């Protein structure tokens, strides 16, 4: 379930922290890391309320990861703010 996007503004610093956490996780699993550009594209598309694209050609995994991370943070913030 997603919160109304206009009710939550996610700071860039939070995006960079979440990217670094995911970066470490990916590195531990397979030595790869999410591309920052793709991650931020997914993060900010989710934050502004864009519809998920049908196909992301470049940096798809990084984009989707950024989208999910932003979605999780929006859910956390909406619970914190309450009704």
N, C-alpha and C positions, 0 to 999 in steps of 0.2 A: 504494500500500500504506500502510495506517495503522498507527501504533504503538498499543499499549495506552494508552488515555488516562490511566488511573490512574498510569502510570509517569512522566508528564510534567505539570508544573504550569507554565502560562505566565503570567508576570506581566502585570499591567495595563499597566505601562509599555511592554512589548513590543507590546501591542495598539495603544497610541496611536502608537508609532513606526511600525508597519506601516501604520496608517491614514493617517498623514501622508505616507508614501511613496506610497501608492496615490492619495491626494488630489492630490498633485503630478502624478503620471502622468496621471490623469484630466483634470486641469485643462489640462495641456499638449496633450492629444489633442483635447478638445472643449469645454473651459471649464466642464464639470460637475464635481461632486465627490461621493464617496460620503457618504451620511448617516451620521454617527457612531453614532446609535442602531441603525440597521440593521446596520452593520458590526460593532459590538460584540455584537449579538444573534447574528449568525452565528458570530462568533469564540467566544463562550462556549458556545453550543450545541455546537459542534464539540469544544471543550475538555472539556466534561462527558460527552461520549460519546453525546449524543442522536442519534437517527436523523435524517437529512436530511428536512425536511418535504416533502411532495408539492407543496405550493403555498405560496408566500409572497406575500401580496397587496400589502403595503406595503413599499417599499424593497427589493424583490426583488434588484436588482443589487447593492446595498450588502450585503445579507445574504449572498448567495452569495460576494461578494468576501471578506468577513470569514471565512466558512467556509473558503474556499480558503487564505487567508493563515494561519489557525490550523493547518490541515492540513499546510501546508508547514513551519511552525515545529515542529510535533510530529514530523514526519519528520526534520528537522534535529537536534532534541534526542535523538531515539531513536538516531540514528547516532552522535551525540557520546557518549552513555552506553554504547553498545556492548551486546553480548549479556549 
